[in-house]
Amino acid sequence: MKLQITPAFADSICDLRTRKIKATFFSQINILIDWDRISKIIDKERPLQGT
């Protein structure tokens, strides 16, 4: 039988902090990267599905 560990309050706080750091990082990356340009390049090179 496997022991199940319930997260403590401190674990929840650390998890929230980690998620906030990741969200901040990804928002900064989204500002820096021109996703429309990258998508156009990928769409041009990738064959359409189902054709």
All heavy atoms as TSV, in Angstrom:
chain	resi	resn	atom	element	x	y	z
A	1	MET	N	N	0.837	-1.176	0.000
A	1	MET	CA	C	0.000	0.000	0.000
A	1	MET	C	C	0.888	1.247	0.000
A	1	MET	O	O	1.843	1.329	0.750
A	1	MET	CB	C	-0.893	-0.020	1.237
A	1	MET	CG	C	-1.866	1.100	1.278
A	1	MET	SD	S	-3.030	0.758	2.603
A	1	MET	CE	C	-3.833	2.284	2.665
A	2	LYS	N	N	0.543	2.178	-0.859
A	2	LYS	CA	C	1.336	3.385	-1.005
A	2	LYS	C	C	0.864	4.454	-0.012
A	2	LYS	O	O	-0.330	4.669	0.164
A	2	LYS	CB	C	1.194	3.906	-2.431
A	2	LYS	CG	C	2.267	4.808	-2.858
A	2	LYS	CD	C	2.107	5.109	-4.339
A	2	LYS	CE	C	3.380	5.712	-4.866
A	2	LYS	NZ	N	3.288	6.022	-6.263
A	3	LEU	N	N	1.814	5.116	0.626
A	3	LEU	CA	C	1.508	6.166	1.584
A	3	LEU	C	C	1.140	7.443	0.833
A	3	LEU	O	O	1.878	7.889	-0.048
A	3	LEU	CB	C	2.729	6.425	2.479
A	3	LEU	CG	C	2.595	7.551	3.495
A	3	LEU	CD1	C	1.536	7.183	4.537
A	3	LEU	CD2	C	3.917	7.801	4.169
A	4	GLN	N	N	-0.021	7.999	1.153
A	4	GLN	CA	C	-0.441	9.243	0.526
A	4	GLN	C	C	-0.115	10.395	1.461
A	4	GLN	O	O	-0.441	10.356	2.643
A	4	GLN	CB	C	-1.932	9.227	0.223
A	4	GLN	CG	C	-2.291	8.283	-0.897
A	4	GLN	CD	C	-3.764	8.376	-1.228
A	4	GLN	OE1	O	-4.589	8.554	-0.348
A	4	GLN	NE2	N	-4.078	8.247	-2.500
A	5	ILE	N	N	0.529	11.410	0.893
A	5	ILE	CA	C	0.917	12.561	1.689
A	5	ILE	C	C	0.041	13.741	1.286
A	5	ILE	O	O	-0.036	14.091	0.113
A	5	ILE	CB	C	2.405	12.906	1.472
A	5	ILE	CG1	C	3.272	11.719	1.890
A	5	ILE	CG2	C	2.788	14.156	2.227
A	5	ILE	CD1	C	4.733	11.875	1.551
A	6	THR	N	N	-0.622	14.334	2.258
A	6	THR	CA	C	-1.446	15.513	2.006
A	6	THR	C	C	-0.558	16.745	2.068
A	6	THR	O	O	0.224	16.897	3.004
A	6	THR	CB	C	-2.552	15.620	3.083
A	6	THR	OG1	O	-3.277	14.398	3.119
A	6	THR	CG2	C	-3.490	16.764	2.790
A	7	PRO	N	N	-0.663	17.632	1.068
A	7	PRO	CA	C	0.182	18.824	1.095
A	7	PRO	C	C	-0.147	19.723	2.282
A	7	PRO	O	O	-1.301	19.882	2.652
A	7	PRO	CB	C	-0.131	19.530	-0.212
A	7	PRO	CG	C	-1.197	18.770	-0.877
A	7	PRO	CD	C	-1.500	17.565	-0.083
A	8	ALA	N	N	0.881	20.293	2.844
A	8	ALA	CA	C	0.714	21.216	3.965
A	8	ALA	C	C	0.427	22.614	3.431
A	8	ALA	O	O	0.524	22.882	2.246
A	8	ALA	CB	C	1.984	21.225	4.815
A	9	PHE	N	N	0.084	23.515	4.334
A	9	PHE	CA	C	-0.198	24.895	3.958
A	9	PHE	C	C	1.018	25.526	3.286
A	9	PHE	O	O	0.892	26.232	2.283
A	9	PHE	CB	C	-0.603	25.689	5.203
A	9	PHE	CG	C	-0.899	27.126	4.922
A	9	PHE	CD1	C	-2.041	27.488	4.235
A	9	PHE	CD2	C	-0.034	28.116	5.335
A	9	PHE	CE1	C	-2.314	28.817	3.959
A	9	PHE	CE2	C	-0.295	29.447	5.074
A	9	PHE	CZ	C	-1.445	29.801	4.385
A	10	ALA	N	N	2.198	25.275	3.804
A	10	ALA	CA	C	3.428	25.831	3.226
A	10	ALA	C	C	3.637	25.321	1.803
A	10	ALA	O	O	4.098	26.075	0.932
A	10	ALA	CB	C	4.627	25.473	4.098
A	11	ASP	N	N	3.283	24.063	1.540
A	11	ASP	CA	C	3.396	23.522	0.186
A	11	ASP	C	C	2.482	24.283	-0.771
A	11	ASP	O	O	2.856	24.570	-1.908
A	11	ASP	CB	C	3.031	22.038	0.166
A	11	ASP	CG	C	4.011	21.182	0.944
A	11	ASP	OD1	O	5.206	21.525	0.964
A	11	ASP	OD2	O	3.571	20.178	1.543
A	12	SER	N	N	1.293	24.629	-0.316
A	12	SER	CA	C	0.351	25.379	-1.143
A	12	SER	C	C	0.900	26.760	-1.472
A	12	SER	O	O	0.794	27.234	-2.603
A	12	SER	CB	C	-0.995	25.528	-0.435
A	12	SER	OG	O	-1.544	24.277	-0.170
A	13	ILE	N	N	1.498	27.418	-0.483
A	13	ILE	CA	C	2.075	28.745	-0.692
A	13	ILE	C	C	3.217	28.671	-1.707
A	13	ILE	O	O	3.300	29.483	-2.623
A	13	ILE	CB	C	2.579	29.359	0.634
A	13	ILE	CG1	C	1.421	29.572	1.594
A	13	ILE	CG2	C	3.342	30.644	0.394
A	13	ILE	CD1	C	0.385	30.561	1.138
A	14	CYS	N	N	4.072	27.683	-1.576
A	14	CYS	CA	C	5.196	27.520	-2.514
A	14	CYS	C	C	4.686	27.236	-3.918
A	14	CYS	O	O	5.237	27.744	-4.895
A	14	CYS	CB	C	6.124	26.405	-2.056
A	14	CYS	SG	S	7.074	26.841	-0.602
A	15	ASP	N	N	3.625	26.445	-4.020
A	15	ASP	CA	C	3.046	26.130	-5.318
A	15	ASP	C	C	2.496	27.393	-5.972
A	15	ASP	O	O	2.696	27.628	-7.162
A	15	ASP	CB	C	1.956	25.078	-5.164
A	15	ASP	CG	C	1.436	24.591	-6.497
A	15	ASP	OD1	O	2.253	24.379	-7.408
A	15	ASP	OD2	O	0.203	24.437	-6.627
A	16	LEU	N	N	1.809	28.235	-5.201
A	16	LEU	CA	C	1.287	29.490	-5.736
A	16	LEU	C	C	2.411	30.407	-6.197
A	16	LEU	O	O	2.326	31.047	-7.235
A	16	LEU	CB	C	0.438	30.217	-4.678
A	16	LEU	CG	C	-0.904	29.585	-4.352
A	16	LEU	CD1	C	-1.549	30.303	-3.171
A	16	LEU	CD2	C	-1.818	29.614	-5.559
A	17	ARG	N	N	3.486	30.463	-5.424
A	17	ARG	CA	C	4.631	31.303	-5.782
A	17	ARG	C	C	5.251	30.816	-7.091
A	17	ARG	O	O	5.584	31.611	-7.959
A	17	ARG	CB	C	5.662	31.289	-4.659
A	17	ARG	CG	C	6.827	32.228	-4.913
A	17	ARG	CD	C	7.829	32.219	-3.787
A	17	ARG	NE	N	7.206	32.528	-2.517
A	17	ARG	CZ	C	7.607	32.050	-1.346
A	17	ARG	NH1	N	8.640	31.247	-1.283
A	17	ARG	NH2	N	7.003	32.384	-0.235
A	18	THR	N	N	5.388	29.505	-7.229
A	18	THR	CA	C	5.967	28.936	-8.447
A	18	THR	C	C	5.092	29.257	-9.654
A	18	THR	O	O	5.586	29.644	-10.701
A	18	THR	CB	C	6.116	27.412	-8.312
A	18	THR	OG1	O	6.949	27.142	-7.186
A	18	THR	CG2	C	6.731	26.797	-9.537
A	19	ARG	N	N	3.772	29.110	-9.495
A	19	ARG	CA	C	2.866	29.419	-10.598
A	19	ARG	C	C	2.935	30.891	-10.980
A	19	ARG	O	O	2.880	31.239	-12.149
A	19	ARG	CB	C	1.431	29.029	-10.252
A	19	ARG	CG	C	1.181	27.549	-10.454
A	19	ARG	CD	C	-0.273	27.231	-10.373
A	19	ARG	NE	N	-0.567	26.931	-8.981
A	19	ARG	CZ	C	-1.736	27.061	-8.419
A	19	ARG	NH1	N	-2.750	27.507	-9.104
A	19	ARG	NH2	N	-1.914	26.754	-7.151
A	20	LYS	N	N	3.069	31.775	-9.989
A	20	LYS	CA	C	3.159	33.207	-10.270
A	20	LYS	C	C	4.450	33.520	-11.026
A	20	LYS	O	O	4.448	34.304	-11.979
A	20	LYS	CB	C	3.102	34.014	-8.977
A	20	LYS	CG	C	3.122	35.494	-9.202
A	20	LYS	CD	C	2.996	36.270	-7.922
A	20	LYS	CE	C	3.050	37.758	-8.197
A	20	LYS	NZ	N	3.013	38.551	-6.993
A	21	ILE	N	N	5.551	32.894	-10.624
A	21	ILE	CA	C	6.830	33.107	-11.298
A	21	ILE	C	C	6.736	32.636	-12.748
A	21	ILE	O	O	7.177	33.328	-13.667
A	21	ILE	CB	C	7.975	32.393	-10.545
A	21	ILE	CG1	C	8.238	33.087	-9.214
A	21	ILE	CG2	C	9.242	32.339	-11.391
A	21	ILE	CD1	C	9.156	32.318	-8.278
A	22	LYS	N	N	6.137	31.457	-12.963
A	22	LYS	CA	C	5.995	30.934	-14.325
A	22	LYS	C	C	5.106	31.846	-15.158
A	22	LYS	O	O	5.416	32.131	-16.320
A	22	LYS	CB	C	5.407	29.523	-14.302
A	22	LYS	CG	C	6.376	28.462	-13.883
A	22	LYS	CD	C	5.723	27.097	-13.921
A	22	LYS	CE	C	6.668	26.016	-13.468
A	22	LYS	NZ	N	6.034	24.699	-13.481
A	23	ALA	N	N	4.009	32.311	-14.591
A	23	ALA	CA	C	3.094	33.190	-15.323
A	23	ALA	C	C	3.793	34.481	-15.716
A	23	ALA	O	O	3.648	34.966	-16.845
A	23	ALA	CB	C	1.855	33.479	-14.485
A	24	THR	N	N	4.578	35.040	-14.806
A	24	THR	CA	C	5.318	36.266	-15.098
A	24	THR	C	C	6.338	36.021	-16.205
A	24	THR	O	O	6.439	36.809	-17.151
A	24	THR	CB	C	6.036	36.782	-13.836
A	24	THR	OG1	O	5.066	36.979	-12.808
A	24	THR	CG2	C	6.764	38.065	-14.093
A	25	PHE	N	N	7.054	34.934	-16.111
A	25	PHE	CA	C	8.060	34.595	-17.118
A	25	PHE	C	C	7.421	34.454	-18.495
A	25	PHE	O	O	7.883	35.045	-19.470
A	25	PHE	CB	C	8.778	33.298	-16.733
A	25	PHE	CG	C	9.675	32.770	-17.814
A	25	PHE	CD1	C	10.905	33.347	-18.047
A	25	PHE	CD2	C	9.278	31.698	-18.598
A	25	PHE	CE1	C	11.741	32.863	-19.055
A	25	PHE	CE2	C	10.094	31.208	-19.596
A	25	PHE	CZ	C	11.325	31.793	-19.823
A	26	PHE	N	N	6.322	33.687	-18.581
A	26	PHE	CA	C	5.695	33.461	-19.872
A	26	PHE	C	C	5.056	34.729	-20.424
A	26	PHE	O	O	5.012	34.935	-21.628
A	26	PHE	CB	C	4.694	32.310	-19.808
A	26	PHE	CG	C	5.373	30.977	-19.728
A	26	PHE	CD1	C	5.139	30.126	-18.653
A	26	PHE	CD2	C	6.264	30.568	-20.700
A	26	PHE	CE1	C	5.777	28.901	-18.572
A	26	PHE	CE2	C	6.911	29.342	-20.627
A	26	PHE	CZ	C	6.660	28.507	-19.561
A	27	SER	N	N	4.547	35.622	-19.570
A	27	SER	CA	C	4.035	36.886	-20.107
A	27	SER	C	C	5.154	37.728	-20.680
A	27	SER	O	O	4.978	38.372	-21.698
A	27	SER	CB	C	3.290	37.731	-19.120
A	27	SER	OG	O	3.066	37.270	-17.943
A	28	GLN	N	N	6.319	37.717	-20.046
A	28	GLN	CA	C	7.456	38.469	-20.573
A	28	GLN	C	C	7.932	37.876	-21.892
A	28	GLN	O	O	8.254	38.606	-22.831
A	28	GLN	CB	C	8.593	38.493	-19.560
A	28	GLN	CG	C	8.274	39.320	-18.334
A	28	GLN	CD	C	9.313	39.167	-17.233
A	28	GLN	OE1	O	10.110	38.248	-17.241
A	28	GLN	NE2	N	9.263	40.066	-16.255
A	29	ILE	N	N	7.955	36.566	-21.997
A	29	ILE	CA	C	8.355	35.903	-23.239
A	29	ILE	C	C	7.370	36.247	-24.358
A	29	ILE	O	O	7.767	36.528	-25.484
A	29	ILE	CB	C	8.441	34.366	-23.042
A	29	ILE	CG1	C	9.623	34.024	-22.152
A	29	ILE	CG2	C	8.530	33.634	-24.378
A	29	ILE	CD1	C	10.973	34.402	-22.702
A	30	ASN	N	N	6.074	36.255	-24.039
A	30	ASN	CA	C	5.066	36.578	-25.052
A	30	ASN	C	C	5.217	38.002	-25.567
A	30	ASN	O	O	4.898	38.282	-26.722
A	30	ASN	CB	C	3.658	36.367	-24.504
A	30	ASN	CG	C	3.295	34.910	-24.445
A	30	ASN	OD1	O	3.803	34.094	-25.204
A	30	ASN	ND2	N	2.416	34.557	-23.527
A	31	ILE	N	N	5.702	38.903	-24.741
A	31	ILE	CA	C	5.954	40.279	-25.176
A	31	ILE	C	C	7.162	40.315	-26.118
A	31	ILE	O	O	7.153	41.039	-27.118
A	31	ILE	CB	C	6.174	41.207	-23.962
A	31	ILE	CG1	C	4.858	41.358	-23.193
A	31	ILE	CG2	C	6.711	42.562	-24.380
A	31	ILE	CD1	C	5.011	42.028	-21.847
A	32	LEU	N	N	8.178	39.532	-25.823
A	32	LEU	CA	C	9.413	39.560	-26.607
A	32	LEU	C	C	9.319	38.845	-27.946
A	32	LEU	O	O	9.962	39.233	-28.915
A	32	LEU	CB	C	10.554	38.932	-25.804
A	32	LEU	CG	C	10.998	39.700	-24.565
A	32	LEU	CD1	C	12.018	38.880	-23.796
A	32	LEU	CD2	C	11.589	41.044	-24.962
A	33	ILE	N	N	8.532	37.785	-28.018
A	33	ILE	CA	C	8.498	36.938	-29.213
A	33	ILE	C	C	7.319	37.322	-30.102
A	33	ILE	O	O	6.199	37.472	-29.634
A	33	ILE	CB	C	8.420	35.450	-28.813
A	33	ILE	CG1	C	9.705	35.056	-28.104
A	33	ILE	CG2	C	8.174	34.568	-30.029
A	33	ILE	CD1	C	9.743	33.643	-27.620
A	34	ASP	N	N	7.595	37.458	-31.390
A	34	ASP	CA	C	6.559	37.758	-32.376
A	34	ASP	C	C	5.938	36.432	-32.836
A	34	ASP	O	O	6.398	35.806	-33.797
A	34	ASP	CB	C	7.181	38.515	-33.549
A	34	ASP	CG	C	6.144	38.935	-34.570
A	34	ASP	OD1	O	4.939	38.739	-34.329
A	34	ASP	OD2	O	6.552	39.470	-35.613
A	35	TRP	N	N	4.910	35.981	-32.113
A	35	TRP	CA	C	4.315	34.674	-32.376
A	35	TRP	C	C	3.625	34.622	-33.744
A	35	TRP	O	O	3.579	33.567	-34.371
A	35	TRP	CB	C	3.335	34.296	-31.277
A	35	TRP	CG	C	4.021	34.017	-29.983
A	35	TRP	CD1	C	3.965	34.761	-28.855
A	35	TRP	CD2	C	4.895	32.919	-29.676
A	35	TRP	NE1	N	4.746	34.204	-27.862
A	35	TRP	CE2	C	5.324	33.064	-28.344
A	35	TRP	CE3	C	5.363	31.826	-30.403
A	35	TRP	CZ2	C	6.180	32.167	-27.721
A	35	TRP	CZ3	C	6.214	30.931	-29.782
A	35	TRP	CH2	C	6.611	31.104	-28.457
A	36	ASP	N	N	3.070	35.747	-34.212
A	36	ASP	CA	C	2.407	35.749	-35.522
A	36	ASP	C	C	3.397	35.410	-36.631
A	36	ASP	O	O	3.096	34.619	-37.524
A	36	ASP	CB	C	1.771	37.112	-35.801
A	36	ASP	CG	C	0.560	37.368	-34.927
A	36	ASP	OD1	O	-0.102	36.383	-34.535
A	36	ASP	OD2	O	0.285	38.547	-34.635
A	37	ARG	N	N	4.569	35.993	-36.559
A	37	ARG	CA	C	5.597	35.725	-37.573
A	37	ARG	C	C	6.034	34.257	-37.533
A	37	ARG	O	O	6.169	33.605	-38.572
A	37	ARG	CB	C	6.786	36.644	-37.325
A	37	ARG	CG	C	7.832	36.577	-38.361
A	37	ARG	CD	C	8.862	37.650	-38.119
A	37	ARG	NE	N	10.048	37.399	-38.910
A	37	ARG	CZ	C	11.220	37.909	-38.667
A	37	ARG	NH1	N	11.389	38.723	-37.663
A	37	ARG	NH2	N	12.242	37.617	-39.423
A	38	ILE	N	N	6.228	33.730	-36.339
A	38	ILE	CA	C	6.635	32.325	-36.187
A	38	ILE	C	C	5.533	31.400	-36.695
A	38	ILE	O	O	5.799	30.420	-37.392
A	38	ILE	CB	C	6.995	32.020	-34.718
A	38	ILE	CG1	C	8.268	32.789	-34.341
A	38	ILE	CG2	C	7.155	30.532	-34.485
A	38	ILE	CD1	C	8.614	32.742	-32.878
A	39	SER	N	N	4.285	31.719	-36.375
A	39	SER	CA	C	3.159	30.895	-36.833
A	39	SER	C	C	3.074	30.865	-38.345
A	39	SER	O	O	2.793	29.820	-38.946
A	39	SER	CB	C	1.847	31.427	-36.266
A	39	SER	OG	O	1.796	31.216	-34.886
A	40	LYS	N	N	3.298	32.005	-38.990
A	40	LYS	CA	C	3.256	32.053	-40.453
A	40	LYS	C	C	4.345	31.179	-41.065
A	40	LYS	O	O	4.110	30.476	-42.047
A	40	LYS	CB	C	3.406	33.494	-40.943
A	40	LYS	CG	C	2.173	34.326	-40.703
A	40	LYS	CD	C	2.382	35.759	-41.130
A	40	LYS	CE	C	1.179	36.610	-40.762
A	40	LYS	NZ	N	1.371	38.030	-41.061
A	41	ILE	N	N	5.536	31.200	-40.487
A	41	ILE	CA	C	6.638	30.374	-40.989
A	41	ILE	C	C	6.305	28.893	-40.818
A	41	ILE	O	O	6.481	28.089	-41.738
A	41	ILE	CB	C	7.953	30.726	-40.264
A	41	ILE	CG1	C	8.410	32.135	-40.650
A	41	ILE	CG2	C	9.041	29.707	-40.589
A	41	ILE	CD1	C	9.535	32.673	-39.793
A	42	ILE	N	N	5.785	28.531	-39.661
A	42	ILE	CA	C	5.432	27.128	-39.400
A	42	ILE	C	C	4.314	26.690	-40.334
A	42	ILE	O	O	4.369	25.603	-40.922
A	42	ILE	CB	C	5.032	26.930	-37.926
A	42	ILE	CG1	C	6.255	27.109	-37.029
A	42	ILE	CG2	C	4.381	25.565	-37.717
A	42	ILE	CD1	C	5.939	27.131	-35.552
A	43	ASP	N	N	3.279	27.536	-40.481
A	43	ASP	CA	C	2.145	27.175	-41.342
A	43	ASP	C	C	2.579	27.002	-42.789
A	43	ASP	O	O	2.051	26.154	-43.508
A	43	ASP	CB	C	1.048	28.233	-41.247
A	43	ASP	CG	C	0.347	28.207	-39.899
A	43	ASP	OD1	O	0.458	27.185	-39.184
A	43	ASP	OD2	O	-0.285	29.228	-39.541
A	44	LYS	N	N	3.540	27.787	-43.225
A	44	LYS	CA	C	4.017	27.697	-44.610
A	44	LYS	C	C	4.779	26.387	-44.823
A	44	LYS	O	O	4.683	25.756	-45.878
A	44	LYS	CB	C	4.920	28.880	-44.922
A	44	LYS	CG	C	5.300	28.998	-46.372
A	44	LYS	CD	C	5.932	30.329	-46.740
A	44	LYS	CE	C	7.147	30.638	-45.924
A	44	LYS	NZ	N	7.889	31.810	-46.404
A	45	GLU	N	N	5.530	25.940	-43.836
A	45	GLU	CA	C	6.357	24.744	-43.959
A	45	GLU	C	C	5.608	23.451	-43.657
A	45	GLU	O	O	5.944	22.402	-44.168
A	45	GLU	CB	C	7.565	24.841	-43.035
A	45	GLU	CG	C	8.509	25.974	-43.355
A	45	GLU	CD	C	9.155	25.827	-44.720
A	45	GLU	OE1	O	9.468	24.692	-45.115
A	45	GLU	OE2	O	9.336	26.845	-45.404
A	46	ARG	N	N	4.593	23.534	-42.812
A	46	ARG	CA	C	3.862	22.341	-42.381
A	46	ARG	C	C	2.719	22.042	-43.334
A	46	ARG	O	O	1.901	22.919	-43.615
A	46	ARG	CB	C	3.320	22.573	-40.967
A	46	ARG	CG	C	2.547	21.408	-40.414
A	46	ARG	CD	C	1.984	21.721	-39.074
A	46	ARG	NE	N	1.128	22.901	-39.170
A	46	ARG	CZ	C	0.616	23.521	-38.142
A	46	ARG	NH1	N	0.858	23.109	-36.942
A	46	ARG	NH2	N	-0.156	24.581	-38.308
A	47	PRO	N	N	2.621	20.818	-43.820
A	47	PRO	CA	C	1.488	20.475	-44.685
A	47	PRO	C	C	0.176	20.487	-43.886
A	47	PRO	O	O	0.170	20.176	-42.692
A	47	PRO	CB	C	1.814	19.068	-45.186
A	47	PRO	CG	C	2.771	18.510	-44.206
A	47	PRO	CD	C	3.503	19.692	-43.594
A	48	LEU	N	N	-0.898	20.861	-44.542
A	48	LEU	CA	C	-2.199	20.885	-43.875
A	48	LEU	C	C	-2.656	19.473	-43.561
A	48	LEU	O	O	-2.461	18.542	-44.344
A	48	LEU	CB	C	-3.232	21.576	-44.758
A	48	LEU	CG	C	-2.971	23.056	-45.025
A	48	LEU	CD1	C	-4.016	23.583	-46.016
A	48	LEU	CD2	C	-3.046	23.845	-43.740
A	49	GLN	N	N	-3.279	19.309	-42.420
A	49	GLN	CA	C	-3.787	17.998	-42.015
A	49	GLN	C	C	-5.063	17.676	-42.796
A	49	GLN	O	O	-5.899	18.537	-43.000
A	49	GLN	CB	C	-4.078	17.987	-40.508
A	49	GLN	CG	C	-2.856	18.231	-39.661
A	49	GLN	CD	C	-1.834	17.120	-39.751
A	49	GLN	OE1	O	-2.192	15.959	-39.884
A	49	GLN	NE2	N	-0.572	17.476	-39.722
A	50	GLY	N	N	-5.217	16.442	-43.219
A	50	GLY	CA	C	-6.438	15.992	-43.865
A	50	GLY	C	C	-6.507	16.271	-45.357
A	50	GLY	O	O	-7.553	16.106	-45.961
A	51	THR	N	N	-5.415	16.706	-45.949
A	51	THR	CA	C	-5.452	16.955	-47.399
A	51	THR	C	C	-4.541	16.004	-48.112
A	51	THR	O	O	-3.668	15.425	-47.593
A	51	THR	CB	C	-5.043	18.398	-47.757
A	51	THR	OG1	O	-3.733	18.652	-47.240
A	51	THR	CG2	C	-6.044	19.373	-47.203
